[in-house]
């Protein structure tokens, strides 16, 4: 087609008439190298290869009123810049997350050491209390054994006295 023959140009419409007459669905915009689909009434989705890094970049819809029209190269450069910014943000937040994890690890290691120290102190107290109870139990065991010995001795004495008393009474 000739320059200025697009469907939305003033006095244009030559490309639209050509589409209707021939059925040629696609027309390339020479400046941006974007392809217009007359059947779909919009630009064809295209992927471009970024020359800087060889990555595939999606081009935007130049017919969208919210976006300024850019060439495929501009789109690729913008996409590469955006990717670089995203990688920088990912690196920043990865470092931040790593620092936070290290701080949390140190905090909980201190808390764990403190808890272990407190539990060790409680365990030492309990061991002392158990030892004191053992000593007390040994004391009472000896006292019981002494009382049982005295009881046995008194029973023998009582038996002997009863026997003696019986012999006297008879």
N, CA, C and O atoms as a DFTB+ gen file, in Angstrom:
680 C
 N C O
     1  1       0.819      -1.172       0.000
     2  2       0.000       0.000       0.000
     3  2       0.865       1.239       0.000
     4  3       2.080       1.188       0.195
     5  1       0.206       2.333      -0.223
     6  2       0.911       3.609      -0.226
     7  2       0.827       4.229       1.166
     8  3      -0.031       3.865       1.970
     9  1       1.746       5.189       1.442
    10  2       1.768       5.855       2.739
    11  2       0.462       6.617       2.902
    12  3       0.008       7.293       1.979
    13  1      -0.155       6.501       4.116
    14  2      -1.388       7.234       4.377
    15  2      -2.624       6.515       3.887
    16  3      -3.682       7.129       3.749
    17  1      -2.512       5.231       3.623
    18  2      -3.674       4.537       3.096
    19  2      -4.399       3.714       4.151
    20  3      -5.287       2.928       3.820
    21  1      -4.028       3.887       5.425
    22  2      -4.665       3.119       6.495
    23  2      -6.119       3.497       6.685
    24  3      -6.549       4.564       6.248
    25  1      -6.869       2.640       7.324
    26  2      -8.319       2.835       7.448
    27  2      -8.686       4.027       8.314
    28  3      -9.753       4.610       8.122
    29  1      -7.830       4.414       9.271
    30  2      -8.174       5.492      10.188
    31  2      -7.528       6.823       9.810
    32  3      -7.660       7.799      10.549
    33  1      -6.836       6.879       8.678
    34  2      -6.223       8.138       8.267
    35  2      -7.257       8.958       7.514
    36  3      -8.153       8.423       6.861
    37  1      -7.104      10.299       7.627
    38  2      -8.059      11.177       6.977
    39  2      -7.950      11.034       5.458
    40  3      -6.864      11.139       4.886
    41  1      -9.065      10.799       4.835
    42  2      -9.081      10.623       3.384
    43  2      -8.543       9.267       2.967
    44  3      -8.399       8.997       1.774
    45  1      -8.244       8.412       3.935
    46  2      -7.650       7.113       3.631
    47  2      -8.722       6.072       3.373
    48  3      -9.818       6.369       2.898
    49  1      -8.371       4.867       3.697
    50  2      -9.288       3.784       3.472
    51  2      -8.883       2.917       2.308
    52  3      -9.539       1.912       2.036
    53  1      -7.811       3.280       1.606
    54  2      -7.354       2.506       0.461
    55  2      -7.012       1.077       0.888
    56  3      -7.373       0.124       0.197
    57  1      -6.309       0.916       2.038
    58  2      -5.915      -0.416       2.501
    59  2      -7.141      -1.228       2.872
    60  3      -7.176      -2.433       2.623
    61  1      -8.152      -0.597       3.464
    62  2      -9.398      -1.298       3.821
    63  2     -10.110      -1.767       2.549
    64  3     -10.604      -2.893       2.486
    65  1     -10.155      -0.910       1.555
    66  2     -10.789      -1.274       0.279
    67  2     -10.007      -2.409      -0.382
    68  3     -10.601      -3.318      -0.961
    69  1      -8.682      -2.358      -0.296
    70  2      -7.852      -3.424      -0.851
    71  2      -8.158      -4.753      -0.151
    72  3      -8.260      -5.795      -0.798
    73  1      -8.304      -4.704       1.175
    74  2      -8.639      -5.919       1.947
    75  2      -9.969      -6.504       1.473
    76  3     -10.078      -7.709       1.247
    77  1     -10.968      -5.654       1.324
    78  2     -12.285      -6.148       0.891
    79  2     -12.235      -6.705      -0.535
    80  3     -12.891      -7.700      -0.840
    81  1     -11.476      -6.076      -1.379
    82  2     -11.431      -6.501      -2.785
    83  2     -10.608      -7.774      -2.965
    84  3     -10.962      -8.620      -3.787
    85  1      -9.511      -7.928      -2.209
    86  2      -8.599      -9.043      -2.466
    87  2      -8.622     -10.120      -1.389
    88  3      -8.216     -11.256      -1.633
    89  1      -9.099      -9.760      -0.193
    90  2      -9.057     -10.725       0.915
    91  2      -7.693     -10.790       1.583
    92  3      -7.443     -11.660       2.417
    93  1      -6.815      -9.869       1.215
    94  2      -5.508      -9.811       1.874
    95  2      -5.729      -9.284       3.302
    96  3      -5.992      -8.099       3.503
    97  1      -5.620     -10.159       4.258
    98  2      -5.987      -9.859       5.646
    99  2      -4.986      -8.974       6.362
   100  3      -5.379      -8.164       7.202
   101  1      -3.709      -9.102       6.055
   102  2      -2.676      -8.434       6.829
   103  2      -2.015      -7.314       6.042
   104  3      -1.843      -7.391       4.825
   105  1      -1.645      -6.254       6.793
   106  2      -0.871      -5.157       6.214
   107  2       0.193      -4.765       7.234
   108  3      -0.091      -4.680       8.429
   109  1       1.420      -4.526       6.762
   110  2       2.501      -4.166       7.682
   111  2       2.663      -2.659       7.712
   112  3       2.704      -1.998       6.674
   113  1       2.755      -2.121       8.945
   114  2       3.041      -0.713       9.128
   115  2       4.557      -0.570       9.002
   116  3       5.301      -1.133       9.805
   117  1       5.016       0.180       8.000
   118  2       6.435       0.229       7.679
   119  2       7.276       0.854       8.777
   120  3       8.407       0.420       8.995
   121  1       6.766       1.854       9.473
   122  2       7.550       2.537      10.495
   123  2       7.817       1.647      11.707
   124  3       8.941       1.590      12.206
   125  1       6.777       0.953      12.179
   126  2       6.915       0.159      13.412
   127  2       7.115      -1.329      13.134
   128  3       7.489      -2.086      14.030
   129  1       6.869      -1.742      11.904
   130  2       6.944      -3.148      11.492
   131  2       5.909      -4.002      12.202
   132  3       6.069      -5.218      12.301
   133  1       4.843      -3.373      12.700
   134  2       3.753      -4.119      13.310
   135  2       2.759      -4.486      12.212
   136  3       2.626      -3.781      11.211
   137  1       2.068      -5.598      12.420
   138  2       1.162      -6.114      11.399
   139  2      -0.281      -5.899      11.849
   140  3      -0.663      -6.271      12.959
   141  1      -1.079      -5.288      10.962
   142  2      -2.502      -5.044      11.230
   143  2      -3.310      -6.174      10.623
   144  3      -3.088      -6.582       9.483
   145  1      -4.258      -6.674      11.416
   146  2      -5.148      -7.735      10.955
   147  2      -6.499      -7.105      10.658
   148  3      -7.210      -6.717      11.585
   149  1      -6.875      -6.993       9.373
   150  2      -8.137      -6.368       9.013
   151  2      -9.321      -7.231       9.416
   152  3     -10.382      -6.698       9.741
   153  1      -9.172      -8.518       9.402
   154  2     -10.274      -9.406       9.787
   155  2     -10.543      -9.283      11.286
   156  3     -11.700      -9.271      11.708
   157  1      -9.499      -9.193      12.083
   158  2      -9.654      -9.084      13.540
   159  2      -9.734      -7.653      14.024
   160  3      -9.998      -7.415      15.203
   161  1      -9.510      -6.692      13.137
   162  2      -9.547      -5.270      13.432
   163  2      -8.611      -4.907      14.574
   164  3      -9.009      -4.209      15.507
   165  1      -7.368      -5.378      14.507
   166  2      -6.381      -5.057      15.528
   167  2      -5.011      -5.513      15.094
   168  3      -4.862      -6.222      14.099
   169  1      -3.997      -5.095      15.857
   170  2      -2.640      -5.538      15.567
   171  2      -2.486      -6.998      15.932
   172  3      -3.101      -7.488      16.879
   173  1      -1.666      -7.677      15.176
   174  2      -1.383      -9.089      15.423
   175  2      -0.370      -9.167      16.566
   176  3       0.588      -8.395      16.614
   177  1      -0.591     -10.098      17.474
   178  2       0.338     -10.333      18.580
   179  2       1.679     -10.743      18.000
   180  3       1.752     -11.622      17.141
   181  1       2.747     -10.099      18.478
   182  2       4.063     -10.420      17.939
   183  2       5.071     -10.551      19.056
   184  3       4.971      -9.896      20.093
   185  1       6.034     -11.400      18.825
   186  2       7.163     -11.551      19.723
   187  2       8.406     -11.105      18.968
   188  3       8.582     -11.440      17.796
   189  1       9.258     -10.355      19.632
   190  2      10.491      -9.895      19.025
   191  2      11.659     -10.462      19.822
   192  3      11.513     -10.807      20.994
   193  1      12.805     -10.554      19.184
   194  2      14.006     -11.006      19.875
   195  2      14.837      -9.780      20.214
   196  3      15.200      -8.997      19.337
   197  1      15.134      -9.625      21.511
   198  2      15.942      -8.514      21.976
   199  2      17.384      -8.742      21.513
   200  3      17.978      -9.778      21.811
   201  1      17.943      -7.771      20.785
   202  2      19.297      -7.925      20.264
   203  2      20.339      -7.889      21.380
   204  3      21.421      -8.458      21.237
   205  1      20.018      -7.221      22.491
   206  2      20.985      -7.074      23.585
   207  2      21.286      -8.406      24.261
   208  3      22.443      -8.733      24.523
   209  1      20.218      -9.179      24.544
   210  2      20.457     -10.432      25.282
   211  2      19.872     -11.668      24.592
   212  3      20.038     -12.783      25.087
   213  1      19.199     -11.486      23.470
   214  2      18.670     -12.617      22.719
   215  2      17.380     -13.189      23.288
   216  3      16.911     -14.228      22.823
   217  1      16.798     -12.527      24.291
   218  2      15.559     -13.022      24.892
   219  2      14.367     -12.584      24.055
   220  3      14.395     -11.546      23.394
   221  1      13.309     -13.410      24.099
   222  2      12.091     -13.102      23.368
   223  2      11.287     -12.103      24.185
   224  3      11.102     -12.293      25.387
   225  1      10.799     -11.020      23.536
   226  2      10.061      -9.965      24.208
   227  2       8.732      -9.786      23.507
   228  3       8.666      -9.745      22.279
   229  1       7.659      -9.678      24.302
   230  2       6.332      -9.469      23.733
   231  2       6.152      -7.982      23.456
   232  3       6.500      -7.152      24.295
   233  1       5.610      -7.636      22.286
   234  2       5.350      -6.233      21.979
   235  2       3.980      -5.878      22.515
   236  3       3.103      -6.734      22.628
   237  1       3.802      -4.613      22.844
   238  2       2.515      -4.154      23.344
   239  2       1.547      -3.929      22.203
   240  3       1.927      -4.003      21.035
   241  1       0.306      -3.658      22.533
   242  2      -0.728      -3.387      21.544
   243  2      -0.702      -1.901      21.228
   244  3      -1.157      -1.095      22.040
   245  1      -0.183      -1.521      20.071
   246  2      -0.071      -0.094      19.756
   247  2      -1.415       0.578      19.554
   248  3      -1.477       1.807      19.566
   249  1      -2.499      -0.173      19.368
   250  2      -3.805       0.438      19.173
   251  2      -4.457       0.788      20.500
   252  3      -5.491       1.455      20.525
   253  1      -3.857       0.340      21.617
   254  2      -4.413       0.628      22.933
   255  2      -4.221       2.105      23.238
   256  3      -3.113       2.621      23.093
   257  1      -5.287       2.805      23.661
   258  2      -5.162       4.240      23.938
   259  2      -4.301       4.518      25.169
   260  3      -3.805       5.635      25.317
   261  1      -4.111       3.560      26.039
   262  2      -3.334       3.772      27.254
   263  2      -1.840       3.727      27.004
   264  3      -1.072       4.237      27.819
   265  1      -1.408       3.141      25.916
   266  2       0.021       2.981      25.643
   267  2       0.442       3.860      24.470
   268  3      -0.268       3.991      23.473
   269  1       1.602       4.446      24.623
   270  2       2.162       5.193      23.501
   271  2       2.713       4.182      22.511
   272  3       3.217       3.128      22.898
   273  1       2.615       4.510      21.240
   274  2       3.111       3.576      20.222
   275  2       4.622       3.599      20.221
   276  3       5.239       4.664      20.195
   277  1       5.217       2.418      20.250
   278  2       6.671       2.270      20.236
   279  2       7.036       1.296      19.132
   280  3       6.230       0.464      18.714
   281  1       8.236       1.418      18.685
   282  2       8.715       0.450      17.700
   283  2       9.075      -0.826      18.434
   284  3       9.202      -0.829      19.658
   285  1       9.237      -1.902      17.698
   286  2       9.606      -3.182      18.294
   287  2      10.936      -3.105      19.026
   288  3      11.119      -3.745      20.061
   289  1      11.872      -2.315      18.485
   290  2      13.185      -2.162      19.116
   291  2      13.017      -1.414      20.438
   292  3      13.611      -1.783      21.451
   293  1      12.192      -0.350      20.414
   294  2      11.938       0.392      21.653
   295  2      11.285      -0.509      22.694
   296  3      11.634      -0.461      23.873
   297  1      10.348      -1.320      22.257
   298  2       9.687      -2.268      23.161
   299  2      10.697      -3.236      23.750
   300  3      10.662      -3.520      24.948
   301  1      11.596      -3.744      22.917
   302  2      12.606      -4.692      23.389
   303  2      13.546      -4.020      24.382
   304  3      13.905      -4.612      25.400
   305  1      13.944      -2.782      24.088
   306  2      14.825      -2.054      25.004
   307  2      14.123      -1.785      26.328
   308  3      14.722      -1.925      27.395
   309  1      12.844      -1.398      26.257
   310  2      12.058      -1.152      27.462
   311  2      11.909      -2.442      28.269
   312  3      12.029      -2.436      29.494
   313  1      11.649      -3.538      27.576
   314  2      11.507      -4.827      28.260
   315  2      12.816      -5.230      28.923
   316  3      12.808      -5.748      30.040
   317  1      13.939      -4.999      28.253
   318  2      15.248      -5.330      28.836
   319  2      15.511      -4.466      30.062
   320  3      16.023      -4.953      31.070
   321  1      15.163      -3.184      29.977
   322  2      15.350      -2.277      31.125
   323  2      14.470      -2.717      32.285
   324  3      14.913      -2.748      33.433
   325  1      13.233      -3.055      31.983
   326  2      12.309      -3.521      33.021
   327  2      12.828      -4.810      33.659
   328  3      12.796      -4.964      34.880
   329  1      13.304      -5.728      32.827
   330  2      13.848      -6.992      33.346
   331  2      15.048      -6.731      34.250
   332  3      15.208      -7.381      35.283
   333  1      15.885      -5.781      33.856
   334  2      17.049      -5.417      34.668
   335  2      16.597      -4.856      36.013
   336  3      17.172      -5.184      37.051
   337  1      15.569      -4.011      35.996
   338  2      15.050      -3.440      37.239
   339  2      14.439      -4.520      38.120
   340  3      14.609      -4.505      39.340
   341  1      13.732      -5.449      37.505
   342  2      13.133      -6.549      38.273
   343  2      14.232      -7.407      38.889
   344  3      14.144      -7.787      40.056
   345  1      15.268      -7.715      38.108
   346  2      16.379      -8.505      38.646
   347  2      17.051      -7.783      39.806
   348  3      17.437      -8.418      40.788
   349  1      17.197      -6.461      39.706
   350  2      17.796      -5.682      40.797
   351  2      16.904      -5.741      42.029
   352  3      17.398      -5.898      43.146
   353  1      15.589      -5.617      41.835
   354  2      14.663      -5.688      42.969
   355  2      14.681      -7.076      43.596
   356  3      14.655      -7.209      44.820
   357  1      14.726      -8.101      42.762
   358  2      14.795      -9.477      43.283
   359  2      16.076      -9.653      44.090
   360  3      16.053     -10.243      45.170
   361  1      17.183      -9.150      43.578
   362  2      18.456      -9.236      44.300
   363  2      18.392      -8.500      45.626
   364  3      18.853      -9.008      46.648
   365  1      17.817      -7.293      45.609
   366  2      17.695      -6.504      46.839
   367  2      16.864      -7.239      47.877
   368  3      17.274      -7.378      49.029
   369  1      15.674      -7.716      47.454
   370  2      14.786      -8.377      48.415
   371  2      15.312      -9.743      48.830
   372  3      15.042     -10.186      49.946
   373  1      16.048     -10.414      47.973
   374  2      16.680     -11.677      48.367
   375  2      17.721     -11.421      49.452
   376  3      17.804     -12.166      50.428
   377  1      18.510     -10.369      49.278
   378  2      19.491      -9.995      50.295
   379  2      18.819      -9.591      51.592
   380  3      19.264      -9.972      52.675
   381  1      17.743      -8.816      51.482
   382  2      16.999      -8.388      52.664
   383  2      16.424      -9.592      53.391
   384  3      16.503      -9.683      54.616
   385  1      15.852     -10.507      52.640
   386  2      15.285     -11.714      53.238
   387  2      16.377     -12.552      53.890
   388  3      16.172     -13.100      54.974
   389  1      17.530     -12.657      53.246
   390  2      18.652     -13.394      53.829
   391  2      19.101     -12.770      55.142
   392  3      19.356     -13.478      56.117
   393  1      19.198     -11.428      55.167
   394  2      19.583     -10.728      56.397
   395  2      18.555     -10.965      57.502
   396  3      18.916     -11.222      58.651
   397  1      17.280     -10.877      57.148
   398  2      16.226     -11.094      58.135
   399  2      16.273     -12.523      58.674
   400  3      16.087     -12.744      59.871
   401  1      16.516     -13.477      57.806
   402  2      16.624     -14.876      58.249
   403  2      17.810     -15.057      59.188
   404  3      17.702     -15.770      60.186
   405  1      18.932     -14.427      58.886
   406  2      20.112     -14.524      59.749
   407  2      19.826     -13.893      61.109
   408  3      20.217     -14.438      62.141
   409  1      19.146     -12.748      61.113
   410  2      18.798     -12.103      62.377
   411  2      17.845     -12.967      63.195
   412  3      17.996     -13.090      64.410
   413  1      16.867     -13.561      62.527
   414  2      15.927     -14.435      63.226
   415  2      16.641     -15.660      63.790
   416  3      16.357     -16.090      64.909
   417  1      17.558     -16.215      63.021
   418  2      18.318     -17.376      63.491
   419  2      19.124     -17.016      64.735
   420  3      19.151     -17.785      65.695
   421  1      19.785     -15.851      64.728
   422  2      20.577     -15.415      65.880
   423  2      19.673     -15.169      67.086
   424  3      20.013     -15.547      68.207
   425  1      18.526     -14.538      66.857
   426  2      17.577     -14.266      67.938
   427  2      17.107     -15.563      68.594
   428  3      17.108     -15.678      69.819
   429  1      16.707     -16.532      67.781
   430  2      16.199     -17.781      68.345
   431  2      17.315     -18.632      68.945
   432  3      17.065     -19.415      69.861
   433  1      18.535     -18.490      68.446
   434  2      19.666     -19.194      69.063
   435  2      19.905     -18.635      70.465
   436  3      20.173     -19.388      71.401
   437  1      19.805     -17.296      70.606
   438  2      19.953     -16.685      71.938
   439  2      18.825     -17.130      72.866
   440  3      19.058     -17.471      74.026
   441  1      17.614     -17.123      72.345
   442  2      16.460     -17.566      73.158
   443  2      16.622     -19.015      73.586
   444  3      16.333     -19.356      74.733
   445  1      17.079     -19.867      72.686
   446  2      17.271     -21.278      72.992
   447  2      18.338     -21.450      74.064
   448  3      18.166     -22.244      74.990
   449  1      19.449     -20.706      73.945
   450  2      20.519     -20.788      74.950
   451  2      20.008     -20.320      76.308
   452  3      20.333     -20.909      77.339
   453  1      19.210     -19.261      76.303
   454  2      18.642     -18.746      77.554
   455  2      17.709     -19.785      78.176
   456  3      17.773     -20.031      79.381
   457  1      16.857     -20.388      77.376
   458  2      15.938     -21.417      77.879
   459  2      16.714     -22.618      78.419
   460  3      16.360     -23.169      79.461
   461  1      17.773     -23.023      77.713
   462  2      18.589     -24.148      78.180
   463  2      19.238     -23.820      79.521
   464  3      19.295     -24.671      80.410
   465  1      19.730     -22.583      79.669
   466  2      20.344     -22.154      80.922
   467  2      19.318     -22.209      82.060
   468  3      19.610     -22.717      83.143
   469  1      18.126     -21.686      81.806
   470  2      17.070     -21.694      82.829
   471  2      16.663     -23.122      83.183
   472  3      16.448     -23.428      84.356
   473  1      16.556     -23.994      82.193
   474  2      16.197     -25.389      82.455
   475  2      17.301     -26.108      83.233
   476  3      17.016     -26.930      84.104
   477  1      18.560     -25.798      82.917
   478  2      19.681     -26.388      83.666
   479  2      19.621     -25.970      85.129
   480  3      19.858     -26.787      86.019
   481  1      19.303     -24.696      85.384
   482  2      19.196     -24.193      86.762
   483  2      18.045     -24.892      87.493
   484  3      18.187     -25.287      88.650
   485  1      16.899     -25.042      86.805
   486  2      15.758     -25.743      87.413
   487  2      16.102     -27.197      87.695
   488  3      15.716     -27.735      88.732
   489  1      16.814     -27.828      86.795
   490  2      17.213     -29.228      86.965
   491  2      18.149     -29.370      88.161
   492  3      18.026     -30.322      88.932
   493  1      19.081     -28.437      88.323
   494  2      19.995     -28.471      89.472
   495  2      19.212     -28.325      90.773
   496  3      19.492     -29.018      91.751
   497  1      18.217     -27.409      90.784
   498  2      17.366     -27.242      91.967
   499  2      16.618     -28.528      92.285
   500  3      16.553     -28.944      93.442
   501  1      16.058     -29.156      91.264
   502  2      15.309     -30.400      91.469
   503  2      16.218     -31.512      91.978
   504  3      15.813     -32.301      92.831
   505  1      17.433     -31.581      91.464
   506  2      18.376     -32.604      91.936
   507  2      18.715     -32.386      93.413
   508  3      18.811     -33.341      94.184
   509  1      18.894     -31.118      93.798
   510  2      19.157     -30.821      95.212
   511  2      17.962     -31.215      96.077
   512  3      18.131     -31.787      97.154
   513  1      16.748     -30.907      95.598
   514  2      15.537     -31.252      96.348
   515  2      15.407     -32.767      96.474
   516  3      15.038     -33.270      97.535
   517  1      15.708     -33.496      95.405
   518  2      15.639     -34.961      95.445
   519  2      16.669     -35.498      96.448
   520  3      16.366     -36.402      97.227
   521  1      17.876     -34.944      96.429
   522  2      18.910     -35.394      97.369
   523  2      18.488     -35.120      98.808
   524  3      18.695     -35.956      99.688
   525  1      17.895     -33.949      99.049
   526  2      17.420     -33.620     100.400
   527  2      16.337     -34.608     100.837
   528  3      16.318     -35.038     101.991
   529  1      15.434     -34.969      99.918
   530  2      14.370     -35.938     100.245
   531  2      14.962     -37.319     100.494
   532  3      14.487     -38.052     101.361
   533  1      15.989     -37.675      99.744
   534  2      16.644     -38.980      99.973
   535  2      17.285     -39.008     101.368
   536  3      17.161     -39.983     102.110
   537  1      17.969     -37.914     101.698
   538  2      18.605     -37.824     103.026
   539  2      17.537     -37.913     104.114
   540  3      17.715     -38.618     105.107
   541  1      16.447     -37.209     103.930
   542  2      15.343     -37.250     104.901
   543  2      14.740     -38.649     104.985
   544  3      14.425     -39.131     106.073
   545  1      14.581     -39.300     103.831
   546  2      14.030     -40.662     103.815
   547  2      14.971     -41.628     104.530
   548  3      14.520     -42.512     105.259
   549  1      16.283     -41.459     104.322
   550  2      17.249     -42.319     105.021
   551  2      17.155     -42.112     106.534
   552  3      17.212     -43.075     107.299
   553  1      17.011     -40.851     106.964
   554  2      16.861     -40.556     108.390
   555  2      15.635     -41.265     108.960
   556  3      15.716     -41.922     109.997
   557  1      14.500     -41.128     108.274
   558  2      13.268     -41.738     108.771
   559  2      13.323     -43.257     108.673
   560  3      12.720     -43.947     109.495
   561  1      14.026     -43.784     107.697
   562  2      14.183     -45.237     107.599
   563  2      14.969     -45.760     108.817
   564  3      14.604     -46.774     109.411
   565  1      16.052     -45.053     109.177
   566  2      16.835     -45.446     110.348
   567  2      16.012     -45.315     111.625
   568  3      16.089     -46.157     112.519
   569  1      15.220     -44.238     111.694
   570  2      14.364     -44.037     112.874
   571  2      13.328     -45.156     112.964
   572  3      13.041     -45.646     114.056
   573  1      12.772     -45.559     111.839
   574  2      11.793     -46.651     111.817
   575  2      12.438     -47.952     112.258
   576  3      11.894     -48.687     113.082
   577  1      13.617     -48.226     111.689
   578  2      14.321     -49.458     112.069
   579  2      14.628     -49.469     113.580
   580  3      14.497     -50.507     114.228
   581  1      15.030     -48.329     114.133
   582  2      15.312     -48.233     115.559
   583  2      14.033     -48.476     116.363
   584  3      14.045     -49.192     117.364
   585  1      12.933     -47.871     115.914
   586  2      11.651     -48.052     116.609
   587  2      11.207     -49.499     116.525
   588  3      10.689     -50.042     117.500
   589  1      11.399     -50.135     115.373
   590  2      11.025     -51.554     115.231
   591  2      11.881     -52.429     116.151
   592  3      11.386     -53.383     116.751
   593  1      13.180     -52.090     116.256
   594  2      14.049     -52.827     117.170
   595  2      13.572     -52.653     118.617
   596  3      13.543     -53.616     119.383
   597  1      13.203     -51.435     118.983
   598  2      12.711     -51.174     120.334
   599  2      11.405     -51.913     120.592
   600  3      11.174     -52.448     121.677
   601  1      10.537     -51.930     119.539
   602  2       9.256     -52.641     119.668
   603  2       9.519     -54.125     119.890
   604  3       8.896     -54.743     120.754
   605  1      10.428     -54.695     119.124
   606  2      10.744     -56.122     119.273
   607  2      11.312     -56.390     120.660
   608  3      10.974     -57.387     121.299
   609  1      12.170     -55.499     121.112
   610  2      12.764     -55.662     122.446
   611  2      11.689     -55.546     123.522
   612  3      11.706     -56.308     124.489
   613  1      10.765     -54.617     123.373
   614  2       9.680     -54.447     124.346
   615  2       8.735     -55.654     124.320
   616  3       8.251     -56.085     125.367
   617  1       8.477     -56.191     123.144
   618  2       7.598     -57.373     123.056
   619  2       8.253     -58.549     123.808
   620  3       7.587     -59.291     124.531
   621  1       9.566     -58.693     123.617
   622  2      10.262     -59.766     124.334
   623  2      10.190     -59.542     125.855
   624  3       9.936     -60.460     126.634
   625  1      10.423     -58.285     126.233
   626  2      10.365     -57.968     127.665
   627  2       8.959     -58.185     128.209
   628  3       8.790     -58.704     129.313
   629  1       7.965     -57.796     127.450
   630  2       6.573     -57.956     127.875
   631  2       6.240     -59.428     127.981
   632  3       5.573     -59.838     128.931
   633  1       6.681     -60.230     127.040
   634  2       6.418     -61.669     127.085
   635  2       7.091     -62.290     128.318
   636  3       6.512     -63.134     129.000
   637  1       8.291     -61.861     128.576
   638  2       9.018     -62.411     129.715
   639  2       8.336     -62.000     131.020
   640  3       8.223     -62.801     131.948
   641  1       7.885     -60.749     131.084
   642  2       7.199     -60.283     132.290
   643  2       5.871     -61.001     132.482
   644  3       5.514     -61.302     133.621
   645  1       5.137     -61.285     131.442
   646  2       3.869     -62.015     131.534
   647  2       4.132     -63.433     132.021
   648  3       3.416     -63.969     132.867
   649  1       5.152     -64.005     131.474
   650  2       5.460     -65.373     131.901
   651  2       5.841     -65.374     133.384
   652  3       5.426     -66.262     134.129
   653  1       6.597     -64.425     133.799
   654  2       7.013     -64.341     135.202
   655  2       5.817     -64.065     136.089
   656  3       5.701     -64.637     137.173
   657  1       4.964     -63.229     135.658
   658  2       3.757     -62.873     136.412
   659  2       2.843     -64.078     136.531
   660  3       2.218     -64.237     137.579
   661  1       2.726     -64.904     135.564
   662  2       1.911     -66.112     135.592
   663  2       2.500     -67.097     136.602
   664  3       1.777     -67.721     137.379
   665  1       3.774     -67.215     136.573
   666  2       4.387     -68.162     137.516
   667  2       4.208     -67.662     138.955
   668  3       4.090     -68.486     139.862
   669  1       4.185     -66.435     139.182
   670  2       3.989     -65.914     140.514
   671  2       2.545     -66.060     140.925
   672  3       2.273     -66.355     142.089
   673  1       1.656     -65.877     140.064
   674  2       0.227     -65.968     140.361
   675  2      -0.125     -67.453     140.571
   676  3      -1.086     -67.679     141.306
   677  1       0.426     -68.329     140.107
   678  2       0.096     -69.751     140.232
   679  2       0.681     -70.260     141.449
   680  3       0.530     -71.441     141.758
